[in-house]
Amino acid sequence: MDASTVNELLAGSVGGAAQVIVGQPLDTIKTRAQTAPSGMFKGPMDILAQTLRKEGFFALYKGMASPLLGIAGVNSLLFAAYGVSKRSISPFPHLSLKEIAAAGALAGAVNAVLASPVEMFKVRMQGQYGSPSDKKLRAVVTEMWRDWGLRRGIMRGYWVTVAREIPAYAGFYTAFEFSRRKFSQKYGAQIPVWALLASGSTGGIAYWLACYPLDVVKSRIQLRATPPEGMPIQYIARELKLVVSESGVSGLFRGLTPSLLRSIPAAASTFAAFELTREYLKEITGV
């Protein structure tokens, strides 16, 4: 692995960490909207108000340790899988948007291997509401491993994460490339930083619009006390029906607003941190 690749991986990790730090409060609101018992909250603003009043400001950052610790591996795997997928689909550097979507879908499926456990621990931390029995991350990890093992514990929700990541990253990379190419037509190959941030935000919004009901299912399955039973297609369909029976079709989109709002600052912070870190490393290493 050459120095340039190492620099990009390091910069990607810093960008991912910035995304987690900036986006975690809205992510916590999103997860609680998806998983809280019926009637506990009136909406996203009520979740914010109750969380601040009962648990304090730092409760909005519950579960942040898991994605912070895992972000380097997740980002590295995603970038590598996307690059390999693009080269496998076409030997030419300029792919069509359909080919970009296919490469994104493949990268998402591979990325689920690490994204699933990272998000499972995050969700289980976010699903604690400040009671004396709340557990630290280490205790949650130990409990899941001791009680359920790797497949039904640590990797709980893996298949629904795969099902989510395939359309999510197909949507993300397609929207990002579409926006970037539109800006390139006007500004040339080196588009302004604000246009890059706007393209990232567009990709982030498309990510959630492409997969949100599956994210609701994933959060509920990963937070439940016991692992799902049956084949993945069976328990995913069963959970979708359960959400609709409890809350109507709107229940499949509960928490979508915080997710969409989060996309804008999260994408901006990711790309800004990535570019600044890469430039800094370039000055140090000369590549």
ZILINFEN-V165871 format. One record per backbone hydrogen bond with DSSP energy under -0.5 kcal/mol. NH is the residue of the N-H (numbers start at 1). CO is the residue of the C=O. Records with the same first field share a line. If there is no record, write none. Layout:
NH = CO / CO
//
This chain:
6 = 2
7 = 3
8 = 4
9 = 5
10 = 6
11 = 7
12 = 8
13 = 9
14 = 10
15 = 11
16 = 12
17 = 13
18 = 14
19 = 15
20 = 16
21 = 17
22 = 18
23 = 19
24 = 20
27 = 23
28 = 24
29 = 25
30 = 26
31 = 27
32 = 28
33 = 29
34 = 30
35 = 31
36 = 32
40 = 37
47 = 43
48 = 44
49 = 45
50 = 46
51 = 47
52 = 48
53 = 49
54 = 50
55 = 51
56 = 51 / 52
59 = 56
60 = 57
61 = 58
62 = 59
64 = 61
67 = 63
68 = 64
69 = 65
70 = 66
71 = 67
74 = 70
75 = 71
76 = 72
77 = 73
78 = 74
79 = 75
80 = 76
81 = 77
82 = 78
83 = 79
84 = 80
85 = 81
86 = 82
87 = 83
88 = 84
89 = 85
90 = 86
95 = 93
100 = 96
101 = 97
102 = 98
103 = 99
104 = 100
105 = 101
106 = 102
107 = 103
108 = 104
109 = 105
110 = 106
111 = 107
112 = 108
113 = 110
114 = 111
115 = 111
116 = 112
118 = 114
119 = 115
120 = 116
121 = 117
122 = 118
123 = 119
124 = 120
125 = 121
126 = 122
127 = 123
128 = 125
134 = 131
140 = 136
141 = 137
142 = 138
143 = 139
144 = 140
145 = 141
146 = 142
147 = 143
148 = 144
149 = 144 / 145
152 = 148
154 = 149
155 = 150
156 = 153
158 = 155
161 = 157
162 = 158
163 = 159
164 = 160
165 = 161
166 = 162
167 = 163
168 = 164
169 = 165
170 = 166
171 = 167
172 = 168
173 = 169
174 = 170
175 = 171
176 = 172
177 = 173
178 = 174
179 = 175
180 = 176
181 = 177
182 = 178
183 = 179
184 = 180
185 = 181
186 = 182 / 183
187 = 183
188 = 184
191 = 189
196 = 192
197 = 193
198 = 194
199 = 195
200 = 196
201 = 197
202 = 198
203 = 199
204 = 200
205 = 201
206 = 202
207 = 203
208 = 204
209 = 205
210 = 206
211 = 207 / 208
212 = 208
214 = 211
215 = 211 / 212
216 = 212
217 = 213
218 = 214
219 = 215
220 = 216
221 = 217
222 = 218
223 = 219
224 = 220
234 = 231
235 = 231
236 = 232
237 = 233
238 = 234
239 = 235
240 = 236
241 = 237
242 = 238
243 = 239
244 = 240
245 = 241
246 = 242
247 = 243
248 = 244
251 = 248
252 = 249
253 = 250
254 = 251
256 = 253
259 = 255
260 = 256
261 = 257
262 = 258
263 = 259
264 = 260 / 261
265 = 261
266 = 262
267 = 263
268 = 264
269 = 265
270 = 266
271 = 267
272 = 268
273 = 269
274 = 270
275 = 271
276 = 272
277 = 273
278 = 274
279 = 275
280 = 276
281 = 277
282 = 278
283 = 279
284 = 280
285 = 281
286 = 282
//
